[in-house]
């Protein structure tokens, strides 16, 4: 083993090989690049006046030949820092970049601006589906909108006094009439355009339509008659109505309202009379019969009249619970002055009566005292 020293590098060689065993123990790196640095350091030391033995010169020559055959990373004599990346174009020369930008023609600038605007427009167009999806109501698992809707159904039948029956089967959607079943034609009548799809789908099954007709015309009336027999005692009761008249005044119209309350059954007739003559039905505002919570019903009718003519109108009510028609008219309330006068008169009468009674009592007492003075007690001997 031979040991060679220089001012820059320390290196160790083996007798039987041309590659170094280790170089610079602090880094622990191997390879022809590092070995190339050591050889260059040895050559630099020899050129500076340091003499080597002949055997060492021979090994240096072999090492130099080996370094020339391998890729040379560059000559670095101070430390093991890797070579940095190549500087970019115009590095350290900002003035040249600004000069190139200044040399850009107006047409190139307009083209660049137009390209940026087109990219911005394309970005906005791509965002439109996302915004629309965010505003669209969310969908459920079945693929329908999750916003709420209202579906109503009315299904039943009526039995008239002549034993005739009438069936009905209707659907309402969001508070509007939607579909109605027609037993005579075995089809559905659509009340609005969006009900056409359901109508066509339900009319395909004719067997189901015949079953619906059988229920409305046969099964439902039979069940209703059975219920009527069970509740005959309660359903046959008759409760006469309580009739009253109310008065409502607005800026230009006076309205009379006739109310019939707490009656049973619900069939009732209410009409207006003017000077004891019936009015035309078109002048009257009819209202439906409404149920009460106690099983009775109520109804009212309104009539607009001219101010000051309220006394000419009368409301006539006919009901099975009444032996004869009942009439009600508007009675104007007494004015405040009249009420005060009546109250004052009653108070004066009470005071006069009380005063008269008190005066009479005093007179009787005085008369009784005068009669006692006419008697003298006799002496006993």
Residue, then its C-alpha position, 0 to 999 in steps of 0.5 A: x500500500x502506498x500513501x500520497x499526500x497533497x495540499x488538497x486531497x488525501x487518497x489511498x490506493x490498493x496494489x492490485x486495483x485501479x479503483x480507490x477503496x474510499x475517498x473523503x470519509x466524511x462523505x462516503x462516496x465512491x465512483x469515477x467522478x470522485x476518483x477523477x477529482x483526487x487524480x486532478x489534485x495529485x497532478x496539481x500537487x506534482x505541478x506545484x513542485x512536489x516530487x513522487x517516487x517512480x512507482x507513484x508516477x506510474x500509478x498516477x499515469x494509470x489513474x489519469x488514463x482511467x479518468x480520461x476513459x470515464x465521464x468527467x463531471x467537471x473539475x472541483x477541488x474545494x469540497x464535494x458539493x454537486x454542481x448546480x443546475x444550469x442557469x436559465x436563459x436571461x438569468x441575471x439579465x432582467x433587462x433583456x426579458x423586459x426588452x423582449x416584452x417591450x418588443x411585443x407588438x400591439x397585435x400580439x398583446x390583443x391576441x393574448x388578451x383575447x385568448x385570456x377572455x376566451x379561457x375565462x368564458x369557457x370556464x364560466x360555461x363549464x360552471x353553469x351546469x354545476x350552478x344549475x345542479x345546486x339550485x335544482x331540488x335534490x332527488x330521492x332514491x327513486x329519482x323524483x324531486x324531494x319537494x312536498x306535494x299534497x294528494x287527497x282522495x274522496x271516496x264514498x256513496x250517498x243513499x237518498x230518501x227514495x233509496x237511490x244511490x250515488x257514488x263518487x271517487x275523486x282525487x285532488x293534487x296540491x289543492x286542485x281537482x285532479x282526477x274523477x272516476x266515471x262509473x258509467x263510462x268506466x274511465x277517468x276524467x282529468x281536471x288538469x293537463x298534468x293528470x293525463x299521464x295517470x289517466x291513460x295508465x289507469x284506463x289500460x286495466x278495464x278489469x280494475x275499472x269494473x271493480x271500482x264501479x261495483x264498489x261504488x254501485x253495490x258494496x258501498x251502498x250496502x255498507x252504508x245501509x248497515x251503518x244507518x240501521x246501527x245508528x238509527x236512534x241517534x241519526x233520527x233525532x231532530x235538533x232545531x236551529x238557533x237563528x240570529x241576525x248580525x249587522x256589518x257596515x263597511x264604507x259603502x255597503x251594509x251586509x246582513x248575515x243570517x246564521x242558523x246554529x246547532x241544528x240536526x239533521x243537516x238539511x235546512x232551507x234559508x231564504x231572504x224576504x224583502x217586505x215579506x216577499x222572497x228575493x231572487x236566489x242570485x241576490x243571495x250569497x249562499x254558504x255550505x253547511x258546516x259541521x260542528x264538533x258536537x255532531x250538529x251543523x251550522x250555516x249562514x247566508x249574507x245579503x248586501x243592502x242599502x244603508x237605512x233599509x235593514x228593517x225591510x229584510x227578513x230571514x226565513x229558516x225551515x228545518x225538520x226540527x221546527x214545527x213552522x218556519x222561523x223568521x228573524x229580522x234586524x233590530x237596530x240597537x238603541x242609541x246611547x242617549x236613549x239608553x242614558x235617558x232610560x237609565x236616568x228615568x229608572x233611577x229617578x223613579x226608584x228615588x221617588x218611590x224610596x222617598x215616598x215610602x220613607x215619608x209614609x213611615x215617618x207620618x205613621x210614627x208621628x200619628x202613633x205618638x199623638x194618640x199616646x198623649x190623650x191617655x192619663x194613668x189613674x191613681x190607685x186608692 
